[in-house]
């Protein structure tokens, strides 16, 4: 029997952008209102920083993280 691995979950498109933004909470709110995005898998740190959030629009997904200047990640 031959198994195939595509390297991504079956419900995720081949291209899934990952955005680093200054105010991730505001960006998530904007995408919900503007595109009807549905948040999934949100990871919030103890200080309120959004470390990761997957958003779905239809059958497509994209991810958002907040800036982390000390790690070189800027929006």
Secondary structure, 3 states (H helix, E strand, C coil): CCCCCCCCCCCCCCCCCEEEECCHHHHHHHHHHHHCCEEEEEEECCCCCEEEEEEEECCEEEEEEECEHHHCECC
